[in-house]
Amino acid sequence: MINVIIKDTQNPTILKFVFPDFITRNQSFEYKNIDEAKDSPLAQKLFYLPFVKTVFISSNFIAIERFSIVEWDNIKQEVAEQIESYVNNGGVIVNITEDSNKKMPISVYSESTPNPSVMKFVASKALTTKTAEFKSIDETAASPLAKELFKLGFVKEVFFDENYISVTKFDSFEWLEITNEIRSFIKTYIENGGIVIDISQIKEIPKQEQQAIENFDSLDTTSQQIINILEEYVKPAVQADGGNILFDSYVADEKRVKVILQGACSGCPSSTFTLKNGIENMLKQMLHDEAIIVEAINA
């Protein structure tokens, strides 16, 4: 049984319906009307809804742009249920043809991060449905792209999340010398159909598993509150900077919150300031407890 997750986008007229796994591989489709959607039975079905303006299908999601005659809050749950029902009853999302297998050009651009050793490379398509961090080439069984990046010689660590890759360099290299080479390499690799990451081979991080729905309920109330705060208020900010944060544990008698930093956040010179003046103060205020202490166990 497939369940889709509804996600907002920066464009209020466009909503994403995200699947638990990829629905296309190295392909993206855009349909402006029912005639253009002849190779997508699902998109054709969606165009029968009077408010659907454009349908995008890519990687692990379907994005729908609406006309202004309705608001998403009034219809998004119904649309999600229709998509789930269609797929779970064996409906075809896209019929792959020779034309649809043609190489799809993508764009990749670089962004600096608060960590001077880390650069963020953002792609115009989704790359993964799960975060993944690789500290060495020996850990890259799940990601052929990460393995190839390590072979470049100046790559120290690689972190994947949604549509971007955070690359940590060795200190002996300057970004001015290597940024364009990494960006071009990633772009060419993806456009040529290379496998970015195999979700099925990613080993679950124990703390990531702990936050899963089936295990979340077994945690104490304070730990649940901390996880919810980190997920809603902290994680989006650190992801924007090319990193990630995971809840590790809460030591009640010490009022100590332990977290794991990934990507650009790991080893960042400003991470201590962020933990103490940002996350720690937020938890103190929202939990109404001035004794809260936050520490990164891998800082």
C-alpha positions as CSV (number, residue, x, y, z in Angstrom):
1,M,0.0,0.0,0.0
2,I,1.5,3.3,-1.2
3,N,0.9,6.5,0.8
4,V,1.9,9.9,-0.5
5,I,3.0,12.8,1.5
6,I,1.8,16.3,0.8
7,K,4.5,19.0,0.7
8,D,4.3,22.7,0.1
9,T,6.6,24.5,-2.3
10,Q,7.9,28.0,-2.6
11,N,5.2,28.6,-5.2
12,P,1.8,28.7,-3.3
13,T,0.0,27.5,-6.5
14,I,2.1,24.3,-6.7
15,L,1.8,21.4,-4.4
16,K,4.0,18.2,-4.3
17,F,2.7,14.7,-3.7
18,V,5.7,12.7,-2.7
19,F,6.0,8.9,-3.0
20,P,8.1,6.7,-0.7
21,D,10.3,5.6,-3.6
22,F,11.2,6.8,-7.1
23,I,8.4,6.7,-9.7
24,T,10.7,7.6,-12.6
25,R,14.4,7.1,-13.1
26,N,16.5,10.0,-14.5
27,Q,13.4,11.4,-16.1
28,S,11.1,14.4,-15.7
29,F,7.8,15.2,-17.4
30,E,5.7,18.3,-17.6
31,Y,2.2,18.5,-19.0
32,K,0.2,21.6,-19.7
33,N,-3.0,20.0,-20.8
34,I,-4.6,16.6,-21.4
35,D,-3.4,16.3,-25.0
36,E,0.2,16.7,-23.9
37,A,-0.3,14.0,-21.3
38,K,-0.9,11.1,-23.8
39,D,1.9,9.1,-22.3
40,S,0.7,9.5,-18.7
41,P,-2.6,8.0,-17.9
42,L,-2.4,9.5,-14.4
43,A,-1.8,13.0,-15.6
44,Q,-4.7,12.7,-18.0
45,K,-6.9,11.6,-15.1
46,L,-5.7,14.6,-13.1
47,F,-6.6,17.0,-15.9
48,Y,-10.2,16.1,-15.5
49,L,-10.1,18.0,-12.3
50,P,-11.1,21.6,-13.3
51,F,-8.5,23.3,-11.1
52,V,-5.4,21.5,-12.5
53,K,-3.2,23.8,-14.7
54,T,0.0,21.8,-15.0
55,V,1.3,18.4,-13.9
56,F,4.9,17.7,-13.2
57,I,6.2,14.1,-12.7
58,S,9.8,13.6,-11.6
59,S,11.9,11.2,-9.5
60,N,9.7,10.5,-6.4
61,F,7.0,13.1,-6.7
62,I,4.0,14.5,-8.7
63,A,3.7,18.2,-8.5
64,I,0.4,19.9,-9.5
65,E,0.0,23.6,-10.3
66,R,-3.6,24.8,-9.7
67,F,-5.7,27.6,-11.2
68,S,-6.7,30.3,-8.8
69,I,-10.3,29.2,-8.6
70,V,-9.6,27.1,-5.5
71,E,-7.2,27.0,-2.6
72,W,-5.1,23.9,-1.9
73,D,-6.2,23.7,1.7
74,N,-9.7,22.8,0.5
75,I,-8.7,20.1,-2.0
76,K,-5.2,18.7,-1.3
77,Q,-6.3,15.8,0.8
78,E,-8.9,14.7,-1.8
79,V,-6.3,14.9,-4.5
80,A,-3.8,12.8,-2.5
81,E,-6.4,10.2,-1.9
82,Q,-7.2,10.0,-5.6
83,I,-3.5,9.6,-6.5
84,E,-3.1,6.9,-3.8
85,S,-6.2,5.0,-5.0
86,Y,-5.1,5.1,-8.6
87,V,-1.6,3.8,-8.0
88,N,-2.6,1.2,-5.4
89,N,-5.1,-0.2,-7.9
90,G,-2.4,-0.7,-10.5
91,G,-2.8,2.5,-12.5
92,V,0.1,3.5,-14.8
93,I,1.8,6.7,-13.9
94,V,3.9,7.1,-17.1
95,N,4.2,4.9,-20.2
96,I,7.9,5.0,-21.0
97,T,8.6,5.4,-24.7
98,E,11.7,5.9,-26.8
99,D,11.1,9.6,-26.7
100,S,10.8,9.7,-23.0
101,N,14.0,7.9,-22.6
102,K,16.0,10.6,-24.2
103,K,18.6,12.3,-22.1
104,M,17.0,15.0,-19.9
105,P,19.2,18.1,-19.4
106,I,19.4,19.3,-15.8
107,S,21.0,22.2,-14.1
108,V,23.4,22.1,-11.1
109,Y,24.5,25.2,-9.3
110,S,26.8,25.6,-6.3
111,E,26.0,27.4,-3.0
112,S,28.5,28.3,-0.2
113,T,27.6,27.2,3.3
114,P,28.6,28.5,6.8
115,N,31.2,25.7,6.8
116,P,34.2,26.9,4.7
117,S,35.1,23.3,4.0
118,V,31.7,22.4,2.5
119,M,30.0,23.4,-0.8
120,K,26.4,22.7,-1.6
121,F,25.6,21.5,-5.2
122,V,21.9,21.9,-6.0
123,A,20.2,20.0,-8.8
124,S,17.0,20.9,-10.7
125,K,15.6,17.4,-9.9
126,A,15.1,15.2,-6.8
127,L,18.1,13.0,-6.1
128,T,17.1,11.0,-3.1
129,T,14.2,10.3,-0.7
130,K,16.5,9.7,2.2
131,T,19.5,11.5,3.6
132,A,22.8,9.7,3.3
133,E,26.3,10.5,4.5
134,F,29.5,9.0,3.3
135,K,32.7,9.6,5.2
136,S,35.0,7.6,2.8
137,I,34.9,5.7,-0.5
138,D,34.6,2.4,1.5
139,E,31.1,3.4,2.6
140,T,29.7,4.1,-0.9
141,A,28.1,0.8,-1.8
142,A,24.7,2.5,-1.9
143,S,25.9,5.5,-4.1
144,P,27.8,5.0,-7.3
145,L,27.9,8.9,-7.6
146,A,29.5,9.3,-4.2
147,K,32.1,6.6,-5.1
148,E,33.0,8.5,-8.3
149,L,33.2,11.8,-6.4
150,F,35.7,10.4,-3.9
151,K,37.9,9.4,-6.9
152,L,38.4,13.0,-7.7
153,G,41.0,13.2,-5.0
154,F,40.0,16.4,-3.3
155,V,36.6,15.1,-1.9
156,K,36.7,14.2,1.8
157,E,33.0,13.6,2.6
158,V,29.7,13.5,0.7
159,F,26.2,14.1,2.0
160,F,22.9,13.7,0.0
161,D,19.5,15.2,0.9
162,E,16.5,15.7,-1.4
163,N,17.9,17.7,-4.4
164,Y,21.4,18.6,-3.3
165,I,24.8,17.2,-2.5
166,S,27.1,18.7,0.2
167,V,30.7,18.0,-0.6
168,T,33.5,18.4,2.0
169,K,36.9,19.1,0.6
170,F,40.4,18.5,2.0
171,D,42.0,21.7,3.5
172,S,44.8,21.6,0.9
173,F,42.4,22.5,-1.9
174,E,40.6,25.8,-2.6
175,W,37.0,26.0,-3.7
176,L,38.0,28.4,-6.5
177,E,40.1,25.6,-8.0
178,I,37.6,22.7,-7.8
179,T,34.0,24.0,-7.6
180,N,33.4,24.1,-11.4
181,E,34.9,20.7,-11.8
182,I,32.7,19.1,-9.2
183,R,29.6,20.9,-10.5
184,S,30.2,19.8,-14.1
185,F,31.0,16.3,-13.0
186,I,27.7,15.9,-11.1
187,K,25.7,17.5,-13.9
188,T,27.2,15.2,-16.6
189,Y,26.9,12.1,-14.4
190,I,23.2,12.6,-13.8
191,E,22.4,13.6,-17.4
192,N,24.1,10.4,-18.7
193,G,21.7,8.3,-16.5
194,G,24.2,7.4,-13.8
195,I,22.7,6.0,-10.6
196,V,22.9,8.6,-7.9
197,I,21.9,6.5,-4.9
198,D,20.2,3.2,-4.3
199,I,17.8,3.7,-1.5
200,S,17.4,0.0,-0.8
201,Q,21.1,-0.2,0.1
202,I,21.2,2.7,2.5
203,K,21.8,1.4,6.0
204,E,19.4,3.0,8.4
205,I,21.0,5.3,11.0
206,P,19.8,4.1,14.4
207,K,18.8,7.5,15.5
208,Q,16.9,8.1,12.2
209,E,15.1,4.8,12.9
210,Q,14.3,6.0,16.4
211,Q,12.4,9.0,15.0
212,A,10.3,6.8,12.7
213,I,6.6,6.7,13.5
214,E,6.7,3.1,14.8
215,N,9.4,3.9,17.4
216,F,8.6,7.5,18.1
217,D,5.7,6.6,20.4
218,S,8.0,4.5,22.6
219,L,10.0,7.6,23.6
220,D,9.4,9.7,26.6
221,T,7.3,12.9,26.2
222,T,10.2,15.3,26.5
223,S,12.2,13.4,23.8
224,Q,9.1,13.5,21.5
225,Q,8.7,17.2,22.0
226,I,12.4,17.8,21.3
227,I,12.2,15.8,18.1
228,N,9.1,17.7,16.9
229,I,10.9,21.0,17.6
230,L,14.0,20.0,15.7
231,E,12.0,18.7,12.8
232,E,9.7,21.7,12.4
233,Y,12.0,24.6,13.4
234,V,15.6,23.6,13.1
235,K,16.0,21.0,10.3
236,P,14.7,23.3,7.5
237,A,17.2,25.9,8.4
238,V,20.2,23.5,8.6
239,Q,19.1,21.8,5.4
240,A,19.1,25.2,3.6
241,D,22.8,25.5,4.7
242,G,23.6,22.0,3.3
243,G,23.4,20.1,6.5
244,N,21.2,17.9,8.7
245,I,20.5,17.4,12.4
246,L,19.4,14.2,14.1
247,F,18.1,13.7,17.7
248,D,20.4,11.3,19.6
249,S,19.1,11.2,23.1
250,Y,17.8,13.2,26.1
251,V,19.4,12.7,29.5
252,A,16.7,13.7,31.9
253,D,18.7,14.0,35.1
254,E,21.2,16.3,33.3
255,K,18.7,18.1,31.2
256,R,21.1,17.4,28.3
257,V,20.0,17.0,24.7
258,K,22.4,15.2,22.4
259,V,22.3,15.6,18.7
260,I,24.1,14.4,15.6
261,L,25.2,16.9,12.9
262,Q,25.6,15.9,9.3
263,G,26.7,17.4,6.0
264,A,27.8,21.1,6.2
265,C,26.9,21.2,9.9
266,S,29.5,18.5,10.9
267,G,32.7,20.2,11.8
268,C,31.4,23.7,11.0
269,P,33.3,26.4,13.0
270,S,30.0,28.1,13.7
271,S,28.2,25.0,14.9
272,T,28.9,25.6,18.5
273,F,27.4,29.1,18.3
274,T,24.4,27.7,16.5
275,L,23.9,25.0,19.1
276,K,24.2,27.3,22.1
277,N,22.6,30.5,20.9
278,G,20.1,29.1,18.5
279,I,18.9,25.5,19.2
280,E,19.6,25.6,22.9
281,N,17.8,28.9,23.5
282,M,14.9,27.7,21.3
283,L,14.5,24.5,23.3
284,K,14.7,26.4,26.6
285,Q,11.9,28.7,25.5
286,M,9.6,26.1,23.9
287,L,10.1,23.6,26.7
288,H,10.0,26.3,29.4
289,D,13.1,24.9,31.0
290,E,16.2,27.2,31.4
291,A,18.4,24.2,32.5
292,I,18.3,22.6,29.0
293,I,21.8,21.9,27.5
294,V,22.4,21.0,23.9
295,E,25.6,19.2,22.7
296,A,26.6,17.6,19.4
297,I,28.2,14.2,20.0
298,N,30.1,14.4,16.7
299,A,31.1,18.1,16.8
